[in-house]
């Protein structure tokens, strides 16, 4: 199974949702909500904003289980 590369990121401040393509070779530490302009950062213990606010964990986390190819 291939890693899912799209995630719906939801702003915790205003609730705005947007589908984004996640990078497969790096973690994304910052994301600016296009609606309220809040800059999101990962929650403590998460590697990136997709793991904290996305509908799907980032590809690097998906690939850690060995069942998903990147």
PQR file of N, CA, C, O and H, with PARSE charges and radii, in Angstrom:
ATOM      1  N   UNK A   1       0.840  -1.177   0.000 -0.4000 1.5000
ATOM      2  CA  UNK A   1       0.000   0.000   0.000 -0.0000 2.0000
ATOM      3  C   UNK A   1       0.885   1.240   0.000  0.5500 1.7000
ATOM      4  O   UNK A   1       1.875   1.299   0.729 -0.5500 1.4000
ATOM      5  N   UNK A   2       0.536   2.216  -0.803 -0.4000 1.5000
ATOM      6  CA  UNK A   2       1.288   3.470  -0.874 -0.0000 2.0000
ATOM      7  C   UNK A   2       0.795   4.459   0.173  0.5500 1.7000
ATOM      8  O   UNK A   2      -0.370   4.430   0.570 -0.5500 1.4000
ATOM      9  H   UNK A   2      -0.268   2.168  -1.395  0.4000 1.0000
ATOM     10  N   UNK A   3       1.681   5.322   0.609 -0.4000 1.5000
ATOM     11  CA  UNK A   3       1.322   6.346   1.586 -0.0000 2.0000
ATOM     12  C   UNK A   3       0.300   7.305   0.979  0.5500 1.7000
ATOM     13  O   UNK A   3       0.381   7.654  -0.198 -0.5500 1.4000
ATOM     14  H   UNK A   3       2.627   5.345   0.286  0.4000 1.0000
ATOM     15  N   UNK A   4      -0.653   7.720   1.796 -0.4000 1.5000
ATOM     16  CA  UNK A   4      -1.634   8.726   1.388 -0.0000 2.0000
ATOM     17  C   UNK A   4      -0.927  10.074   1.434  0.5500 1.7000
ATOM     18  O   UNK A   4      -0.285  10.413   2.428 -0.5500 1.4000
ATOM     19  H   UNK A   4      -0.718   7.436   2.753  0.4000 1.0000
ATOM     20  N   UNK A   5      -1.044  10.825   0.376 -0.4000 1.5000
ATOM     21  CA  UNK A   5      -0.291  12.081   0.279 -0.0000 2.0000
ATOM     22  C   UNK A   5      -1.157  13.327   0.417  0.5500 1.7000
ATOM     23  O   UNK A   5      -0.638  14.443   0.396 -0.5500 1.4000
ATOM     24  H   UNK A   5      -1.566  10.550  -0.432  0.4000 1.0000
ATOM     25  N   UNK A   6      -2.474  13.152   0.559 -0.4000 1.5000
ATOM     26  CA  UNK A   6      -3.361  14.298   0.758 -0.0000 2.0000
ATOM     27  C   UNK A   6      -3.986  14.202   2.143  0.5500 1.7000
ATOM     28  O   UNK A   6      -4.314  13.117   2.623 -0.5500 1.4000
ATOM     29  H   UNK A   6      -2.896  12.245   0.576  0.4000 1.0000
ATOM     30  N   UNK A   7      -4.141  15.351   2.768 -0.4000 1.5000
ATOM     31  CA  UNK A   7      -4.735  15.427   4.090 -0.0000 2.0000
ATOM     32  C   UNK A   7      -5.577  16.685   4.182  0.5500 1.7000
ATOM     33  O   UNK A   7      -5.229  17.715   3.604 -0.5500 1.4000
ATOM     34  H   UNK A   7      -3.875  16.233   2.379  0.4000 1.0000
ATOM     35  N   UNK A   8      -6.684  16.604   4.906 -0.4000 1.5000
ATOM     36  CA  UNK A   8      -7.506  17.779   5.161 -0.0000 2.0000
ATOM     37  C   UNK A   8      -7.019  18.364   6.478  0.5500 1.7000
ATOM     38  O   UNK A   8      -7.169  17.754   7.537 -0.5500 1.4000
ATOM     39  H   UNK A   8      -6.967  15.767   5.375  0.4000 1.0000
ATOM     40  N   UNK A   9      -6.442  19.536   6.400 -0.4000 1.5000
ATOM     41  CA  UNK A   9      -5.933  20.198   7.599 -0.0000 2.0000
ATOM     42  C   UNK A   9      -7.015  21.150   8.110  0.5500 1.7000
ATOM     43  O   UNK A   9      -7.596  21.921   7.346 -0.5500 1.4000
ATOM     44  H   UNK A   9      -6.320  20.031   5.540  0.4000 1.0000
ATOM     45  N   UNK A  10      -7.270  21.080   9.418 -0.4000 1.5000
ATOM     46  CA  UNK A  10      -8.325  21.878  10.041 -0.0000 2.0000
ATOM     47  C   UNK A  10      -7.719  22.839  11.052  0.5500 1.7000
ATOM     48  O   UNK A  10      -7.013  22.418  11.969 -0.5500 1.4000
ATOM     49  H   UNK A  10      -6.798  20.454  10.038  0.4000 1.0000
ATOM     50  N   UNK A  11      -7.988  24.108  10.889 -0.4000 1.5000
ATOM     51  CA  UNK A  11      -7.481  25.123  11.813 -0.0000 2.0000
ATOM     52  C   UNK A  11      -8.228  25.004  13.142  0.5500 1.7000
ATOM     53  O   UNK A  11      -9.458  25.040  13.164 -0.5500 1.4000
ATOM     54  H   UNK A  11      -8.561  24.450  10.144  0.4000 1.0000
ATOM     55  N   UNK A  12      -7.498  24.864  14.241 -0.4000 1.5000
ATOM     56  CA  UNK A  12      -8.165  24.752  15.545 -0.0000 2.0000
ATOM     57  C   UNK A  12      -8.746  26.081  16.047  0.5500 1.7000
ATOM     58  O   UNK A  12      -9.520  26.100  17.003 -0.5500 1.4000
ATOM     59  H   UNK A  12      -6.499  24.835  14.223  0.4000 1.0000
ATOM     60  N   UNK A  13      -8.375  27.169  15.410 -0.4000 1.5000
ATOM     61  CA  UNK A  13      -8.856  28.487  15.828 -0.0000 2.0000
ATOM     62  C   UNK A  13     -10.192  28.831  15.169  0.5500 1.7000
ATOM     63  O   UNK A  13     -11.152  29.184  15.854 -0.5500 1.4000
ATOM     64  H   UNK A  13      -7.746  27.154  14.633  0.4000 1.0000
ATOM     65  N   UNK A  14     -10.253  28.730  13.841 -0.4000 1.5000
ATOM     66  CA  UNK A  14     -11.467  29.145  13.127 -0.0000 2.0000
ATOM     67  C   UNK A  14     -12.243  27.984  12.499  0.5500 1.7000
ATOM     68  O   UNK A  14     -13.367  28.175  12.036 -0.5500 1.4000
ATOM     69  H   UNK A  14      -9.473  28.443  13.284  0.4000 1.0000
ATOM     70  N   UNK A  15     -11.652  26.775  12.477 -0.4000 1.5000
ATOM     71  CA  UNK A  15     -12.342  25.616  11.918 -0.0000 2.0000
ATOM     72  C   UNK A  15     -12.239  25.479  10.415  0.5500 1.7000
ATOM     73  O   UNK A  15     -12.816  24.555   9.842 -0.5500 1.4000
ATOM     74  H   UNK A  15     -10.738  26.619  12.852  0.4000 1.0000
ATOM     75  N   UNK A  16     -11.516  26.379   9.759 -0.4000 1.5000
ATOM     76  CA  UNK A  16     -11.351  26.315   8.300 -0.0000 2.0000
ATOM     77  C   UNK A  16     -10.653  25.011   7.914  0.5500 1.7000
ATOM     78  O   UNK A  16      -9.690  24.599   8.562 -0.5500 1.4000
ATOM     79  H   UNK A  16     -11.048  27.130  10.225  0.4000 1.0000
ATOM     80  N   UNK A  17     -11.143  24.367   6.860 -0.4000 1.5000
ATOM     81  CA  UNK A  17     -10.566  23.109   6.372 -0.0000 2.0000
ATOM     82  C   UNK A  17     -10.054  23.298   4.953  0.5500 1.7000
ATOM     83  O   UNK A  17     -10.668  23.987   4.139 -0.5500 1.4000
ATOM     84  H   UNK A  17     -11.926  24.701   6.334  0.4000 1.0000
ATOM     85  N   UNK A  18      -8.911  22.668   4.675 -0.4000 1.5000
ATOM     86  CA  UNK A  18      -8.376  22.721   3.318 -0.0000 2.0000
ATOM     87  C   UNK A  18      -7.611  21.435   3.044  0.5500 1.7000
ATOM     88  O   UNK A  18      -6.854  20.961   3.891 -0.5500 1.4000
ATOM     89  H   UNK A  18      -8.413  22.108   5.337  0.4000 1.0000
ATOM     90  N   UNK A  19      -7.810  20.876   1.864 -0.4000 1.5000
ATOM     91  CA  UNK A  19      -7.062  19.692   1.443 -0.0000 2.0000
ATOM     92  C   UNK A  19      -5.709  20.139   0.917  0.5500 1.7000
ATOM     93  O   UNK A  19      -5.616  21.009   0.052 -0.5500 1.4000
ATOM     94  H   UNK A  19      -8.425  21.260   1.175  0.4000 1.0000
ATOM     95  N   UNK A  20      -4.667  19.532   1.454 -0.4000 1.5000
ATOM     96  CA  UNK A  20      -3.293  19.866   1.070 -0.0000 2.0000
ATOM     97  C   UNK A  20      -2.549  18.594   0.686  0.5500 1.7000
ATOM     98  O   UNK A  20      -2.873  17.505   1.162 -0.5500 1.4000
ATOM     99  H   UNK A  20      -4.742  18.825   2.157  0.4000 1.0000
ATOM    100  N   UNK A  21      -1.558  18.739  -0.173 -0.4000 1.5000
ATOM    101  CA  UNK A  21      -0.650  17.639  -0.508 -0.0000 2.0000
ATOM    102  C   UNK A  21       0.527  17.721   0.457  0.5500 1.7000
ATOM    103  O   UNK A  21       1.191  18.753   0.562 -0.5500 1.4000
ATOM    104  H   UNK A  21      -1.295  19.623  -0.559  0.4000 1.0000
ATOM    105  N   UNK A  22       0.774  16.622   1.156 -0.4000 1.5000
ATOM    106  CA  UNK A  22       1.839  16.600   2.154 -0.0000 2.0000
ATOM    107  C   UNK A  22       3.191  16.304   1.506  0.5500 1.7000
ATOM    108  O   UNK A  22       3.255  15.534   0.548 -0.5500 1.4000
ATOM    109  H   UNK A  22       0.235  15.784   1.071  0.4000 1.0000
ATOM    110  N   UNK A  23       4.254  16.895   2.005 -0.4000 1.5000
ATOM    111  CA  UNK A  23       5.587  16.557   1.497 -0.0000 2.0000
ATOM    112  C   UNK A  23       5.926  15.122   1.902  0.5500 1.7000
ATOM    113  O   UNK A  23       5.589  14.691   3.005 -0.5500 1.4000
ATOM    114  H   UNK A  23       4.201  17.521   2.783  0.4000 1.0000
ATOM    115  N   UNK A  24       6.590  14.387   1.016 -0.4000 1.5000
ATOM    116  CA  UNK A  24       6.935  12.995   1.328 -0.0000 2.0000
ATOM    117  C   UNK A  24       8.348  12.861   1.873  0.5500 1.7000
ATOM    118  O   UNK A  24       8.705  11.812   2.411 -0.5500 1.4000
ATOM    119  H   UNK A  24       6.864  14.737   0.120  0.4000 1.0000
ATOM    120  N   UNK A  25       9.152  13.900   1.743 -0.4000 1.5000
ATOM    121  CA  UNK A  25      10.556  13.787   2.135 -0.0000 2.0000
ATOM    122  C   UNK A  25      10.937  14.712   3.289  0.5500 1.7000
ATOM    123  O   UNK A  25      12.119  14.862   3.601 -0.5500 1.4000
ATOM    124  H   UNK A  25       8.862  14.752   1.307  0.4000 1.0000
ATOM    125  N   UNK A  26       9.937  15.335   3.925 -0.4000 1.5000
ATOM    126  CA  UNK A  26      10.231  16.254   5.030 -0.0000 2.0000
ATOM    127  C   UNK A  26       8.980  16.443   5.871  0.5500 1.7000
ATOM    128  O   UNK A  26       7.866  16.194   5.410 -0.5500 1.4000
ATOM    129  H   UNK A  26       8.977  15.214   3.672  0.4000 1.0000
ATOM    130  N   UNK A  27       9.169  16.882   7.102 -0.4000 1.5000
ATOM    131  CA  UNK A  27       8.051  17.231   7.971 -0.0000 2.0000
ATOM    132  C   UNK A  27       7.770  18.725   7.822  0.5500 1.7000
ATOM    133  O   UNK A  27       8.692  19.527   7.679 -0.5500 1.4000
ATOM    134  H   UNK A  27      10.074  17.084   7.477  0.4000 1.0000
ATOM    135  N   UNK A  28       6.499  19.085   7.857 -0.4000 1.5000
ATOM    136  CA  UNK A  28       6.124  20.498   7.749 -0.0000 2.0000
ATOM    137  C   UNK A  28       5.817  21.004   9.156  0.5500 1.7000
ATOM    138  O   UNK A  28       4.866  20.559   9.798 -0.5500 1.4000
ATOM    139  H   UNK A  28       5.750  18.433   7.973  0.4000 1.0000
ATOM    140  N   UNK A  29       6.637  21.941   9.619 -0.4000 1.5000
ATOM    141  CA  UNK A  29       6.531  22.434  10.986 -0.0000 2.0000
ATOM    142  C   UNK A  29       5.580  23.620  11.135  0.5500 1.7000
ATOM    143  O   UNK A  29       5.062  23.864  12.225 -0.5500 1.4000
ATOM    144  H   UNK A  29       7.409  22.303   9.097  0.4000 1.0000
ATOM    145  N   UNK A  30       5.349  24.354  10.058 -0.4000 1.5000
ATOM    146  CA  UNK A  30       4.485  25.531  10.124 -0.0000 2.0000
ATOM    147  C   UNK A  30       3.467  25.485   9.000  0.5500 1.7000
ATOM    148  O   UNK A  30       3.752  25.010   7.901 -0.5500 1.4000
ATOM    149  H   UNK A  30       5.769  24.156   9.172  0.4000 1.0000
ATOM    150  N   UNK A  31       2.266  25.989   9.296 -0.4000 1.5000
ATOM    151  CA  UNK A  31       1.208  26.070   8.293 -0.0000 2.0000
ATOM    152  C   UNK A  31       0.361  27.291   8.619  0.5500 1.7000
ATOM    153  O   UNK A  31      -0.124  27.421   9.743 -0.5500 1.4000
ATOM    154  H   UNK A  31       2.034  26.375  10.189  0.4000 1.0000
ATOM    155  N   UNK A  32       0.176  28.183   7.659 -0.4000 1.5000
ATOM    156  CA  UNK A  32      -0.649  29.364   7.873 -0.0000 2.0000
ATOM    157  C   UNK A  32      -2.058  29.121   7.353  0.5500 1.7000
ATOM    158  O   UNK A  32      -2.250  28.819   6.175 -0.5500 1.4000
ATOM    159  H   UNK A  32       0.571  28.077   6.746  0.4000 1.0000
ATOM    160  N   UNK A  33      -3.038  29.253   8.233 -0.4000 1.5000
ATOM    161  CA  UNK A  33      -4.437  29.115   7.835 -0.0000 2.0000
ATOM    162  C   UNK A  33      -4.770  30.238   6.869  0.5500 1.7000
ATOM    163  O   UNK A  33      -4.540  31.411   7.163 -0.5500 1.4000
ATOM    164  H   UNK A  33      -2.882  29.498   9.190  0.4000 1.0000
ATOM    165  N   UNK A  34      -5.313  29.871   5.709 -0.4000 1.5000
ATOM    166  CA  UNK A  34      -5.628  30.897   4.716 -0.0000 2.0000
ATOM    167  C   UNK A  34      -6.831  31.739   5.119  0.5500 1.7000
ATOM    168  O   UNK A  34      -7.051  32.803   4.541 -0.5500 1.4000
ATOM    169  H   UNK A  34      -5.499  28.918   5.470  0.4000 1.0000
ATOM    170  N   UNK A  35      -7.608  31.295   6.086 -0.4000 1.5000
ATOM    171  CA  UNK A  35      -8.786  32.036   6.509 -0.0000 2.0000
ATOM    172  C   UNK A  35      -8.469  33.064   7.606  0.5500 1.7000
ATOM    173  O   UNK A  35      -8.749  34.252   7.444 -0.5500 1.4000
ATOM    174  H   UNK A  35      -7.429  30.430   6.556  0.4000 1.0000
ATOM    175  N   UNK A  36      -7.884  32.605   8.723 -0.4000 1.5000
ATOM    176  CA  UNK A  36      -7.652  33.523   9.851 -0.0000 2.0000
ATOM    177  C   UNK A  36      -6.185  33.928  10.008  0.5500 1.7000
ATOM    178  O   UNK A  36      -5.844  34.734  10.874 -0.5500 1.4000
ATOM    179  H   UNK A  36      -7.656  31.640   8.855  0.4000 1.0000
ATOM    180  N   UNK A  37      -5.326  33.360   9.163 -0.4000 1.5000
ATOM    181  CA  UNK A  37      -3.892  33.693   9.131 -0.0000 2.0000
ATOM    182  C   UNK A  37      -3.106  33.222  10.371  0.5500 1.7000
ATOM    183  O   UNK A  37      -1.962  33.631  10.569 -0.5500 1.4000
ATOM    184  H   UNK A  37      -5.603  32.706   8.460  0.4000 1.0000
ATOM    185  N   UNK A  38      -3.714  32.369  11.198 -0.4000 1.5000
ATOM    186  CA  UNK A  38      -2.996  31.796  12.331 -0.0000 2.0000
ATOM    187  C   UNK A  38      -1.917  30.854  11.808  0.5500 1.7000
ATOM    188  O   UNK A  38      -2.175  30.053  10.909 -0.5500 1.4000
ATOM    189  H   UNK A  38      -4.643  32.036  11.037  0.4000 1.0000
ATOM    190  N   UNK A  39      -0.716  30.945  12.362 -0.4000 1.5000
ATOM    191  CA  UNK A  39       0.358  30.030  11.985 -0.0000 2.0000
ATOM    192  C   UNK A  39       0.314  28.842  12.943  0.5500 1.7000
ATOM    193  O   UNK A  39       0.542  28.986  14.144 -0.5500 1.4000
ATOM    194  H   UNK A  39      -0.506  31.596  13.092  0.4000 1.0000
ATOM    195  N   UNK A  40       0.022  27.685  12.397 -0.4000 1.5000
ATOM    196  CA  UNK A  40      -0.064  26.457  13.191 -0.0000 2.0000
ATOM    197  C   UNK A  40       1.309  25.836  13.345  0.5500 1.7000
ATOM    198  O   UNK A  40       2.133  25.874  12.431 -0.5500 1.4000
ATOM    199  H   UNK A  40      -0.162  27.568  11.421  0.4000 1.0000
ATOM    200  N   UNK A  41       1.540  25.264  14.515 -0.4000 1.5000
ATOM    201  CA  UNK A  41       2.772  24.520  14.817 -0.0000 2.0000
ATOM    202  C   UNK A  41       2.352  23.167  15.367  0.5500 1.7000
ATOM    203  O   UNK A  41       1.259  23.050  15.919 -0.5500 1.4000
ATOM    204  H   UNK A  41       0.870  25.233  15.257  0.4000 1.0000
ATOM    205  N   UNK A  42       3.187  22.142  15.234 -0.4000 1.5000
ATOM    206  CA  UNK A  42       2.817  20.818  15.746 -0.0000 2.0000
ATOM    207  C   UNK A  42       2.569  20.846  17.252  0.5500 1.7000
ATOM    208  O   UNK A  42       3.210  21.596  17.989 -0.5500 1.4000
ATOM    209  H   UNK A  42       4.075  22.237  14.785  0.4000 1.0000
ATOM    210  N   UNK A  43       1.624  20.010  17.693 -0.4000 1.5000
ATOM    211  CA  UNK A  43       1.397  19.826  19.123 -0.0000 2.0000
ATOM    212  C   UNK A  43       2.578  19.053  19.701  0.5500 1.7000
ATOM    213  O   UNK A  43       3.279  18.347  18.976 -0.5500 1.4000
ATOM    214  H   UNK A  43       1.104  19.400  17.095  0.4000 1.0000
ATOM    215  N   UNK A  44       2.791  19.187  20.988 -0.4000 1.5000
ATOM    216  CA  UNK A  44       3.882  18.482  21.651 -0.0000 2.0000
ATOM    217  C   UNK A  44       3.761  16.976  21.384  0.5500 1.7000
ATOM    218  O   UNK A  44       2.700  16.384  21.580 -0.5500 1.4000
ATOM    219  H   UNK A  44       2.221  19.761  21.576  0.4000 1.0000
ATOM    220  N   UNK A  45       4.849  16.378  20.941 -0.4000 1.5000
ATOM    221  CA  UNK A  45       4.876  14.952  20.647 -0.0000 2.0000
ATOM    222  C   UNK A  45       4.586  14.593  19.205  0.5500 1.7000
ATOM    223  O   UNK A  45       4.823  13.457  18.795 -0.5500 1.4000
ATOM    224  H   UNK A  45       5.711  16.859  20.782  0.4000 1.0000
ATOM    225  N   UNK A  46       4.075  15.544  18.419 -0.4000 1.5000
ATOM    226  CA  UNK A  46       3.810  15.300  16.996 -0.0000 2.0000
ATOM    227  C   UNK A  46       4.972  15.830  16.168  0.5500 1.7000
ATOM    228  O   UNK A  46       5.632  16.796  16.551 -0.5500 1.4000
ATOM    229  H   UNK A  46       3.883  16.468  18.752  0.4000 1.0000
ATOM    230  N   UNK A  47       5.216  15.182  15.020 -0.4000 1.5000
ATOM    231  CA  UNK A  47       6.358  15.577  14.196 -0.0000 2.0000
ATOM    232  C   UNK A  47       6.047  16.735  13.258  0.5500 1.7000
ATOM    233  O   UNK A  47       6.957  17.436  12.817 -0.5500 1.4000
ATOM    234  H   UNK A  47       4.679  14.398  14.709  0.4000 1.0000
ATOM    235  N   UNK A  48       4.762  16.942  12.947 -0.4000 1.5000
ATOM    236  CA  UNK A  48       4.435  17.990  11.982 -0.0000 2.0000
ATOM    237  C   UNK A  48       2.992  18.453  12.149  0.5500 1.7000
ATOM    238  O   UNK A  48       2.243  17.886  12.944 -0.5500 1.4000
ATOM    239  H   UNK A  48       4.022  16.372  13.305  0.4000 1.0000
ATOM    240  N   UNK A  49       2.605  19.482  11.399 -0.4000 1.5000
ATOM    241  CA  UNK A  49       1.252  20.021  11.503 -0.0000 2.0000
ATOM    242  C   UNK A  49       0.199  19.040  10.989  0.5500 1.7000
ATOM    243  O   UNK A  49      -0.949  19.088  11.432 -0.5500 1.4000
ATOM    244  H   UNK A  49       3.214  19.942  10.753  0.4000 1.0000
ATOM    245  N   UNK A  50       0.569  18.150  10.061 -0.4000 1.5000
ATOM    246  CA  UNK A  50      -0.397  17.176   9.551 -0.0000 2.0000
ATOM    247  C   UNK A  50      -0.736  16.131  10.607  0.5500 1.7000
ATOM    248  O   UNK A  50      -1.876  15.676  10.694 -0.5500 1.4000
ATOM    249  H   UNK A  50       1.501  18.111   9.701  0.4000 1.0000
ATOM    250  N   UNK A  51       0.256  15.753  11.409 -0.4000 1.5000
ATOM    251  CA  UNK A  51      -0.007  14.794  12.490 -0.0000 2.0000
ATOM    252  C   UNK A  51      -0.868  15.435  13.576  0.5500 1.7000
ATOM    253  O   UNK A  51      -1.623  14.738  14.254 -0.5500 1.4000
ATOM    254  H   UNK A  51       1.182  16.123  11.339  0.4000 1.0000
ATOM    255  N   UNK A  52      -0.767  16.747  13.748 -0.4000 1.5000
ATOM    256  CA  UNK A  52      -1.547  17.447  14.766 -0.0000 2.0000
ATOM    257  C   UNK A  52      -2.936  17.873  14.288  0.5500 1.7000
ATOM    258  O   UNK A  52      -3.902  17.767  15.044 -0.5500 1.4000
ATOM    259  H   UNK A  52      -0.155  17.314  13.197  0.4000 1.0000
ATOM    260  N   UNK A  53      -3.052  18.348  13.055 -0.4000 1.5000
ATOM    261  CA  UNK A  53      -4.297  18.973  12.602 -0.0000 2.0000
ATOM    262  C   UNK A  53      -4.865  18.369  11.315  0.5500 1.7000
ATOM    263  O   UNK A  53      -5.903  18.820  10.831 -0.5500 1.4000
ATOM    264  H   UNK A  53      -2.268  18.433  12.441  0.4000 1.0000
ATOM    265  N   UNK A  54      -4.207  17.369  10.765 -0.4000 1.5000
ATOM    266  CA  UNK A  54      -4.653  16.775   9.512 -0.0000 2.0000
ATOM    267  C   UNK A  54      -5.543  15.564   9.700  0.5500 1.7000
ATOM    268  O   UNK A  54      -5.591  14.972  10.778 -0.5500 1.4000
ATOM    269  H   UNK A  54      -3.364  17.002  11.158  0.4000 1.0000
ATOM    270  N   UNK A  55      -6.244  15.205   8.643 -0.4000 1.5000
ATOM    271  CA  UNK A  55      -7.118  14.030   8.664 -0.0000 2.0000
ATOM    272  C   UNK A  55      -6.326  12.736   8.500  0.5500 1.7000
ATOM    273  O   UNK A  55      -6.823  11.649   8.795 -0.5500 1.4000
ATOM    274  H   UNK A  55      -6.205  15.686   7.767  0.4000 1.0000
ATOM    275  N   UNK A  56      -5.084  12.868   8.024 -0.4000 1.5000
ATOM    276  CA  UNK A  56      -4.195  11.720   7.793 -0.0000 2.0000
ATOM    277  C   UNK A  56      -2.817  12.082   8.328  0.5500 1.7000
ATOM    278  O   UNK A  56      -2.350  13.204   8.132 -0.5500 1.4000
ATOM    279  H   UNK A  56      -4.681  13.751   7.785  0.4000 1.0000
ATOM    280  N   UNK A  57      -2.172  11.150   8.993 -0.4000 1.5000
ATOM    281  CA  UNK A  57      -0.802  11.378   9.463 -0.0000 2.0000
ATOM    282  C   UNK A  57       0.127  11.549   8.265  0.5500 1.7000
ATOM    283  O   UNK A  57      -0.169  11.073   7.169 -0.5500 1.4000
ATOM    284  H   UNK A  57      -2.552  10.239   9.152  0.4000 1.0000
ATOM    285  N   UNK A  58       1.237  12.223   8.477 -0.4000 1.5000
ATOM    286  CA  UNK A  58       2.182  12.480   7.387 -0.0000 2.0000
ATOM    287  C   UNK A  58       2.787  11.180   6.848  0.5500 1.7000
ATOM    288  O   UNK A  58       2.795  10.165   7.545 -0.5500 1.4000
ATOM    289  H   UNK A  58       1.478  12.609   9.367  0.4000 1.0000
ATOM    290  N   UNK A  59       3.295  11.208   5.609 -0.4000 1.5000
ATOM    291  CA  UNK A  59       3.861  10.000   5.003 -0.0000 2.0000
ATOM    292  C   UNK A  59       4.965   9.343   5.832  0.5500 1.7000
ATOM    293  O   UNK A  59       5.054   8.116   5.861 -0.5500 1.4000
ATOM    294  H   UNK A  59       3.289  12.032   5.043  0.4000 1.0000
ATOM    295  N   UNK A  60       5.807  10.129   6.505 -0.4000 1.5000
ATOM    296  CA  UNK A  60       6.884   9.502   7.280 -0.0000 2.0000
ATOM    297  C   UNK A  60       6.332   8.676   8.432  0.5500 1.7000
ATOM    298  O   UNK A  60       6.910   7.640   8.761 -0.5500 1.4000
ATOM    299  H   UNK A  60       5.734  11.126   6.481  0.4000 1.0000
ATOM    300  N   UNK A  61       5.253   9.086   9.048 -0.4000 1.5000
ATOM    301  CA  UNK A  61       4.616   8.298  10.111 -0.0000 2.0000
ATOM    302  C   UNK A  61       3.883   7.100   9.510  0.5500 1.7000
ATOM    303  O   UNK A  61       3.932   6.004  10.069 -0.5500 1.4000
ATOM    304  H   UNK A  61       4.783   9.927   8.781  0.4000 1.0000
ATOM    305  N   UNK A  62       3.207   7.296   8.381 -0.4000 1.5000
ATOM    306  CA  UNK A  62       2.527   6.197   7.718 -0.0000 2.0000
ATOM    307  C   UNK A  62       3.507   5.083   7.344  0.5500 1.7000
ATOM    308  O   UNK A  62       3.164   3.903   7.408 -0.5500 1.4000
ATOM    309  H   UNK A  62       3.167   8.187   7.928  0.4000 1.0000
ATOM    310  N   UNK A  63       4.718   5.460   6.958 -0.4000 1.5000
ATOM    311  CA  UNK A  63       5.710   4.484   6.478 -0.0000 2.0000
ATOM    312  C   UNK A  63       6.444   3.769   7.609  0.5500 1.7000
ATOM    313  O   UNK A  63       7.087   2.745   7.379 -0.5500 1.4000
ATOM    314  H   UNK A  63       4.997   6.419   6.906  0.4000 1.0000
ATOM    315  N   UNK A  64       6.354   4.295   8.818 -0.4000 1.5000
ATOM    316  CA  UNK A  64       7.051   3.673   9.952 -0.0000 2.0000
ATOM    317  C   UNK A  64       6.552   2.264  10.271  0.5500 1.7000
ATOM    318  O   UNK A  64       7.305   1.449  10.804 -0.5500 1.4000
ATOM    319  H   UNK A  64       5.831   5.127   9.005  0.4000 1.0000
ATOM    320  N   UNK A  65       5.289   1.969   9.951 -0.4000 1.5000
ATOM    321  CA  UNK A  65       4.740   0.666  10.293 -0.0000 2.0000
ATOM    322  C   UNK A  65       5.241  -0.452   9.387  0.5500 1.7000
ATOM    323  O   UNK A  65       5.035  -1.627   9.687 -0.5500 1.4000
ATOM    324  H   UNK A  65       4.677   2.631   9.518  0.4000 1.0000
ATOM    325  N   UNK A  66       5.894  -0.104   8.286 -0.4000 1.5000
ATOM    326  CA  UNK A  66       6.443  -1.096   7.368 -0.0000 2.0000
ATOM    327  C   UNK A  66       5.411  -1.672   6.408  0.5500 1.7000
ATOM    328  O   UNK A  66       5.779  -2.432   5.512 -0.5500 1.4000
ATOM    329  H   UNK A  66       6.061   0.851   8.041  0.4000 1.0000
ATOM    330  N   UNK A  67       4.145  -1.343   6.563 -0.4000 1.5000
ATOM    331  CA  UNK A  67       3.083  -1.847   5.690 -0.0000 2.0000
ATOM    332  C   UNK A  67       2.809  -0.895   4.530  0.5500 1.7000
ATOM    333  O   UNK A  67       2.153  -1.255   3.553 -0.5500 1.4000
ATOM    334  H   UNK A  67       3.846  -0.726   7.291  0.4000 1.0000
ATOM    335  N   UNK A  68       3.322   0.319   4.658 -0.4000 1.5000
ATOM    336  CA  UNK A  68       3.083   1.359   3.662 -0.0000 2.0000
ATOM    337  C   UNK A  68       4.392   1.714   2.979  0.5500 1.7000
ATOM    338  O   UNK A  68       5.422   1.878   3.633 -0.5500 1.4000
ATOM    339  H   UNK A  68       3.855   0.611   5.452  0.4000 1.0000
ATOM    340  N   UNK A  69       4.346   1.831   1.671 -0.4000 1.5000
ATOM    341  CA  UNK A  69       5.555   2.251   0.960 -0.0000 2.0000
ATOM    342  C   UNK A  69       5.477   3.735   0.656  0.5500 1.7000
ATOM    343  O   UNK A  69       4.404   4.292   0.423 -0.5500 1.4000
ATOM    344  H   UNK A  69       3.509   1.698   1.139  0.4000 1.0000
ATOM    345  N   UNK A  70       6.631   4.351   0.667 -0.4000 1.5000
ATOM    346  CA  UNK A  70       6.700   5.795   0.373 -0.0000 2.0000
ATOM    347  C   UNK A  70       7.326   5.935  -0.960  0.5500 1.7000
ATOM    348  O   UNK A  70       7.501   7.053  -1.445 -0.5500 1.4000
ATOM    349  H   UNK A  70       7.503   3.899   0.857  0.4000 1.0000
TER
END
